[in-house]
């Protein structure tokens, strides 16, 4: 009987020991799994942060190219002085330099009246319309500094007779002659669809994920839905 009891006790201890070992192995496996999962999540987040940074740099360069062309164009002496013929040529040249990045380039005179734009087939009937109410025009006129607008309806909210109006961001530069006189605004409407297609829409952080484009005020400029 003693032999059987001792065998039973040893069997019990062996069973308990095995259980403890299995429990330890299970706990270690779970700890390792969650550790790996946490590291994978951290690595994923680092990759997304890098991707977002690279995208932002690309958009910044995109905007920088536009700013450089408008800055150079607005500082051509004849353009800065408000010469209509010089501005007409300058609008076409600026557009040809930026045609993959902007939809339209325009000139508004010192009173905010849109005098000329290029390409001519975009927004027919735009010339002669008053845009002195726009914030970009007021800033350029009063402070004589460049300005980037929020999203506006290019063509004017109140000018419903103009076909093909579209939402965009306006980049505007003041035309200031050598005498310091304000001669209007040289501006362009950015091709937001081109930005989203090249920099945002192609980003897929995960199988079900997507990227947004948001401006500095928190306004959503692009969302896949």
KASUL-V628773 format. One line per field, one symbol per residue. burial: 1 if it has 16 or more other ideal C-beta (glycine too) atoms within 10 Angstrom, else 0. A space follows every 50 residues. Layout:
burial=???
This chain:
burial=00000000000000000000000000000000000000000000000000 00001000100110010011001101001111100011011011101100 11111111110101111100011001001010010110111000011110 01011100000100110111111111000001111111111100110111 0010000000101000000011000
